[in-house]
Every structure is written in structure tokens, then in C-alpha cells.
Amino acid sequence: MSAATRNLLRVQAIVLKPRCVLCDCDGMTVPAMDLCADCYRDLPRLTDGCAVCARPAVGDAMICGSCQNNPPPFEWVIAPYRYAWPIDKMLQQFKFGGNLAMGRVLGRLLAHHLTSIRRRTSMPAMTEPAIIIPVPLHRRRLWQRGFNQAGELARTIGLIMPVHIRSELCVRVRNTPAQSGKRAEERHKNVRKAFALRRKTVPERIVIIDDVMTTGSTCAELARTFKSQGTRQVLVWCLARA
């Protein structure tokens, strides 16, 4: 390597050196580049949750009472973080502030968590290439926001993991009001029959991608839509669980 090339690489390393999106200190390269070691260590990790829906703080039981009494239409939720500071702030900047760079950081965090699970398990649902279904936005909401946050997360995951993104399989046919601020029962009613499939043949196993799960109403309705057409197993990957 010539001296000129070495100097160019040195300059590029200085210019492109990642900065922490939370405190503006020097970033790190693994797993999310634009986070420093201290901020990454302080993220609100979800360590205890229901084995089915990932609801936090279920006590000694592996499966929460809600999932035991009324099993959801999905089999397994993976959520690495609780919806708490600073993950909530980062998601809000991404989703409502149009900060796509923040979205890439969040996508890398989710992908890093998923790849760590892949290394520890032999489950086909994690080791085989996944069929990814980002939760679709209604075309009017997509026009207003300019992007689908679930689709952006899926795109980042697709750069790191062996997945097939199939956004074309499903569409949101009802422009439902935002779920935030609604009680659980209102959320369930709000998303009923909100989705429709564009293909008669659907995959046997799918993974739904979303940014945050609160009551699980949206993912449950999307899972029911696919299972009504023949899908047998539905997993959910989301960044945070409320």
C-alpha cells in the first residue's frame, strides 16, 4: 500500500469516525456504530419477559397469565429492549421525526440481538432464512410520513441476516387512527380487519417486524390475517416491548 493510500484511509477514518447519537461522544463499531460504550451499556434491556409475548415482569411464570388464558395468534415475540429511556426517545425521533439515521442504529441493535440468539439456538425459526413481513402502513399514512418504520428496520436487518423481505404480500386496507393513547380494548377494535393479503399462497412460516409492541393488537391482527390463509407459524421481532 502506498503512502498516499495510507494517508487517504487515515483521513477517511477521521472524517467517518462514528459519533454517539445520544451523547455525541466517540461511537463504537459493534453492534451499532453510532453509540458509545457507556450509552450502549445503559440501554433498558428486557431480561425477564413472557416466553410467548415478551411482556415484561411476569414474575416466576415463564408464560404470562394472559397468554395462558387467551393464547395469541403468534407463537413467539423477540424484543431486546423495554420501551423506556433512551429507546423510547430514539424510536420517537426515528418514527415521528424522520430521523432515518437513528432508524439504522435501532435496526442494527435489533439485528445484533437476533444474531446472538441464532448462535445459541438450533430452532428452525431462527436458523433458517426468515420470510420477513414488515407491518404495513396505509398508503395515506405512508405518504404523510414518507417511510414505513417497520420496513426500514427490516431493510437494515436484511443487510446483516439471511432474510427475505416480502412487503408485497400484505397491505393495510384501513387507515386506522394511531394506537397511542388508546386502551387495550380500543386498540383491538381499531385494527380489526385492517389488513388484507395480496397473494392466495402464503409462506408456512413468517416473521412480523414492528418497532414497538404495546398490547400486541396490531401484530395479532396481522398474524390472524396470514393464518386464515394457511400460515402455520408466526414470529414477531420488534425492538421494544411496552
Secondary structure as UniProt FT lines:
FT   HELIX           3..15
FT   TURN            21..23
FT   HELIX           37..41
FT   TURN            51..53
FT   TURN            59..60
FT   HELIX           65..69
FT   STRAND          76..78
FT   STRAND          81..82
FT   TURN            85..86
FT   HELIX           87..95
FT   TURN            96..97
FT   HELIX           100..120
FT   HELIX           124..127
FT   STRAND          130..134
FT   HELIX           139..145
FT   HELIX           149..158
FT   TURN            159..160
FT   STRAND          163..165
FT   HELIX           167..169
FT   STRAND          170..172
FT   TURN            180..181
FT   HELIX           184..190
FT   TURN            191..193
FT   STRAND          195..197
FT   STRAND          205..213
FT   HELIX           217..227
FT   TURN            228..230
FT   STRAND          233..241
//
